[in-house]
Amino acid sequence: MPPLDTVINWYRTYADDLRTARDEQRELLAQRPMRPRLDDVEAEIAYLTVRALRPRTVLEIGSARGWSTTWLLRALRDNDMGTLHTFDLTGDATRSVPPSLAADRWSFTRGDVRDGPLPDEPGFVLVDAAHTARFARWYTTELFDRLRPGAAVAVHDVFHGRRPWPVSEGAVVLGWLRRHGIAHLTASPAADPDTHDRLVGLKLKLRLAAPVHAAASGNPMLFAYL
């Protein structure tokens, strides 16, 4: 896992592009009622991870109305490479993602991701779907176990508190990471206030502090770099 200093360096390296992406997301939100699930910092780390790792394939499990989808698509656009494969039980995102952003870089499948087929060798996987231990056991076994070194994963709604409930999606994911000797990163102020405060301070210095949307969930996403 890149240490926090690496993520801070990503913020500095891609600050101008990130500022543009934030402005575009703010404008998109004003035009379309997308009900964002990701708070600003976790959305930005997802964008920066794609920018820095430059994966050819990104997999998104759960898109709702497309807020995380549009962040990922902007990262692929700014890299000028890569394809996003999204799975969701509803087609709401297809009505929210601008066609110019989707272009030839987005593949959307309406249905259960467990029915596949999954894209080959995704370099970044974002999971924000059924928040159950059972589903987490499926994707850690059937998906995470097959990822190559150098890939990254992100799982939403893990750290609403200092630690996840013992029998929960987050507990399953943390257990999988421990067994594989992989550390994690979170900007959740409940679980890691020091990381959250350092990133908020950095955003202020980089003129990235103005909120894109009102914070709702407290940046509970977990990031891990394999």
C-alpha positions as CSV (number, residue, x, y, z in Angstrom):
1,M,0.0,0.0,0.0
2,P,1.4,3.4,-0.8
3,P,1.9,5.3,2.4
4,L,0.0,8.4,3.1
5,D,2.9,10.5,1.9
6,T,2.4,8.9,-1.6
7,V,-1.2,9.9,-1.7
8,I,-0.2,13.4,-0.6
9,N,2.3,13.4,-3.5
10,W,-0.5,12.4,-5.9
11,Y,-2.6,15.3,-4.7
12,R,0.3,17.7,-5.5
13,T,1.1,16.0,-8.8
14,Y,-2.4,16.0,-10.2
15,A,-3.7,19.1,-8.4
16,D,-4.6,21.1,-11.5
17,D,-6.4,18.2,-13.1
18,L,-8.2,17.4,-9.9
19,R,-9.3,21.0,-9.5
20,T,-10.9,20.8,-13.0
21,A,-12.5,17.4,-12.2
22,R,-13.9,18.8,-9.0
23,D,-15.4,21.8,-10.9
24,E,-16.9,19.5,-13.5
25,Q,-18.4,17.3,-10.8
26,R,-19.9,20.3,-9.0
27,E,-21.5,21.5,-12.2
28,L,-22.8,18.0,-13.0
29,L,-24.3,17.7,-9.5
30,A,-26.1,21.1,-10.0
31,Q,-27.6,19.7,-13.2
32,R,-28.6,16.2,-12.1
33,P,-29.9,15.0,-8.7
34,M,-27.3,12.2,-8.2
35,R,-27.5,11.8,-4.4
36,P,-23.7,11.2,-4.0
37,R,-22.6,8.4,-1.8
38,L,-18.9,9.3,-1.8
39,D,-17.7,12.2,0.2
40,D,-15.1,14.5,-1.4
41,V,-11.8,13.1,0.0
42,E,-12.6,9.4,-0.8
43,A,-13.8,10.3,-4.2
44,E,-10.6,12.3,-4.8
45,I,-8.4,9.4,-3.6
46,A,-10.3,7.1,-6.0
47,Y,-9.6,9.6,-8.9
48,L,-6.0,9.9,-7.9
49,T,-5.5,6.2,-7.6
50,V,-6.6,5.7,-11.2
51,R,-4.5,8.6,-12.4
52,A,-1.4,7.3,-10.7
53,L,-1.7,3.6,-11.4
54,R,-3.0,4.1,-14.9
55,P,-5.0,0.8,-15.1
56,R,-6.3,-0.4,-18.4
57,T,-9.3,-1.9,-16.8
58,V,-11.3,-0.5,-13.8
59,L,-14.2,-2.5,-12.3
60,E,-17.0,-0.7,-10.4
61,I,-19.5,-2.9,-8.4
62,G,-22.4,-0.7,-7.5
63,S,-23.0,2.7,-9.1
64,A,-26.3,4.0,-7.8
65,R,-26.9,7.2,-9.8
66,G,-23.4,7.4,-11.1
67,W,-21.4,9.7,-8.8
68,S,-18.5,7.3,-8.3
69,T,-18.8,6.3,-12.0
70,T,-18.3,9.9,-13.2
71,W,-15.3,10.4,-11.0
72,L,-13.7,7.2,-12.3
73,L,-14.5,8.1,-15.9
74,R,-12.9,11.5,-15.5
75,A,-9.7,9.8,-14.3
76,L,-9.7,7.5,-17.3
77,R,-10.3,10.5,-19.6
78,D,-7.5,12.5,-18.0
79,N,-5.2,9.4,-18.4
80,D,-6.3,9.1,-22.1
81,M,-6.5,5.4,-21.6
82,G,-8.5,2.7,-19.9
83,T,-12.1,1.3,-19.7
84,L,-14.5,1.3,-16.8
85,H,-16.8,-1.8,-16.4
86,T,-19.7,-1.1,-14.1
87,F,-22.2,-3.5,-12.6
88,D,-25.4,-2.4,-10.9
89,L,-28.9,-3.9,-10.3
90,T,-30.5,-0.7,-11.6
91,G,-29.8,1.4,-14.7
92,D,-30.0,4.8,-12.9
93,A,-26.3,5.6,-13.7
94,T,-27.0,5.3,-17.5
95,R,-29.4,8.3,-17.2
96,S,-26.9,10.4,-15.2
97,V,-23.5,9.9,-16.9
98,P,-23.0,12.4,-19.7
99,P,-22.6,10.6,-23.1
100,S,-19.5,12.7,-23.8
101,L,-17.9,11.3,-20.6
102,A,-18.9,7.7,-21.2
103,A,-17.8,7.8,-24.9
104,D,-16.0,4.6,-25.7
105,R,-14.5,4.1,-22.2
106,W,-17.6,2.8,-20.3
107,S,-19.3,-0.6,-20.3
108,F,-22.4,-0.9,-18.1
109,T,-24.0,-4.2,-17.2
110,R,-27.4,-4.1,-15.4
111,G,-27.5,-7.1,-13.1
112,D,-25.7,-9.0,-10.4
113,V,-22.0,-8.9,-10.8
114,R,-21.9,-12.5,-9.5
115,D,-23.5,-13.6,-12.8
116,G,-20.5,-12.1,-14.7
117,P,-18.8,-12.1,-17.0
118,L,-16.1,-10.1,-15.2
119,P,-13.5,-8.2,-17.1
120,D,-10.0,-9.6,-17.2
121,E,-7.4,-8.4,-14.8
122,P,-8.8,-5.1,-13.5
123,G,-6.2,-2.8,-12.1
124,F,-8.6,-1.0,-9.8
125,V,-11.8,-2.3,-8.2
126,L,-14.3,-0.1,-6.4
127,V,-17.1,-1.9,-4.4
128,D,-20.2,-0.1,-3.2
129,A,-23.0,-2.6,-3.5
130,A,-24.6,-5.1,-1.1
131,H,-23.0,-4.4,2.3
132,T,-23.2,-7.9,3.7
133,A,-20.6,-10.3,5.0
134,R,-21.8,-12.9,2.5
135,F,-21.2,-10.7,-0.5
136,A,-17.8,-9.7,0.9
137,R,-16.8,-13.3,1.1
138,W,-17.8,-13.7,-2.5
139,Y,-15.8,-10.8,-3.9
140,T,-12.7,-11.3,-1.8
141,T,-12.6,-15.0,-2.9
142,E,-13.8,-14.7,-6.5
143,L,-12.3,-11.3,-7.3
144,F,-9.7,-10.0,-4.9
145,D,-7.9,-13.4,-4.7
146,R,-7.3,-13.2,-8.5
147,L,-6.0,-9.7,-8.7
148,R,-2.4,-9.2,-9.7
149,P,0.2,-7.4,-7.5
150,G,0.0,-3.7,-8.2
151,A,-3.8,-3.6,-8.4
152,A,-5.8,-1.5,-5.9
153,V,-9.2,-2.0,-4.3
154,A,-11.6,0.4,-2.6
155,V,-14.6,-0.7,-0.5
156,H,-17.2,1.9,0.7
157,D,-19.0,2.1,4.0
158,V,-16.4,0.2,6.1
159,F,-15.3,2.9,8.6
160,H,-18.4,4.8,9.9
161,G,-16.8,4.2,13.3
162,R,-13.4,3.3,14.6
163,R,-13.8,-0.3,13.3
164,P,-16.5,-2.2,11.5
165,W,-18.9,-4.5,13.3
166,P,-17.5,-8.0,13.9
167,V,-19.9,-9.7,11.5
168,S,-20.0,-7.3,8.6
169,E,-18.7,-6.6,5.1
170,G,-15.9,-4.5,6.5
171,A,-14.8,-7.2,9.0
172,V,-14.6,-9.7,6.1
173,V,-12.5,-7.3,4.0
174,L,-10.1,-6.5,6.9
175,G,-9.7,-10.2,7.6
176,W,-8.8,-10.9,4.0
177,L,-6.2,-8.0,4.1
178,R,-4.7,-9.3,7.3
179,R,-4.3,-12.9,5.9
180,H,-2.5,-11.5,2.8
181,G,-0.4,-9.1,4.8
182,I,-1.8,-6.0,3.1
183,A,-2.3,-2.7,4.9
184,H,-5.1,-0.3,4.2
185,L,-5.7,3.4,4.0
186,T,-8.8,5.4,5.0
187,A,-9.6,9.1,5.3
188,S,-12.4,8.4,7.8
189,P,-12.2,10.8,10.7
190,A,-13.8,8.2,12.9
191,A,-11.2,5.6,12.1
192,D,-8.1,7.6,11.3
193,P,-8.5,11.3,12.2
194,D,-4.8,12.0,11.7
195,T,-5.0,11.0,8.0
196,H,-8.2,12.9,7.5
197,D,-6.8,16.0,9.1
198,R,-3.6,15.9,7.1
199,L,-5.5,15.5,3.8
200,V,-8.0,18.3,4.7
201,G,-5.0,20.6,5.5
202,L,-3.3,19.7,2.3
203,K,-6.5,20.4,0.3
204,L,-6.7,23.8,1.9
205,K,-3.1,24.6,0.8
206,L,-3.8,23.4,-2.8
207,R,-7.0,25.4,-3.1
208,L,-9.1,22.2,-3.2
209,A,-11.0,22.8,0.0
210,A,-14.3,24.1,-1.2
211,P,-16.8,21.3,-1.0
212,V,-18.1,19.7,-4.1
213,H,-21.1,18.5,-2.2
214,A,-22.1,18.6,1.4
215,A,-20.4,15.8,3.4
216,A,-22.8,13.0,4.2
217,S,-21.1,9.8,5.2
218,G,-17.8,10.7,6.7
219,N,-15.4,9.3,4.1
220,P,-15.8,5.6,5.3
221,M,-14.1,4.1,2.3
222,L,-11.2,1.6,2.7
223,F,-8.4,1.6,0.1
224,A,-5.8,-1.1,-0.3
225,Y,-2.9,-1.4,-2.7
226,L,-1.9,-5.0,-3.5
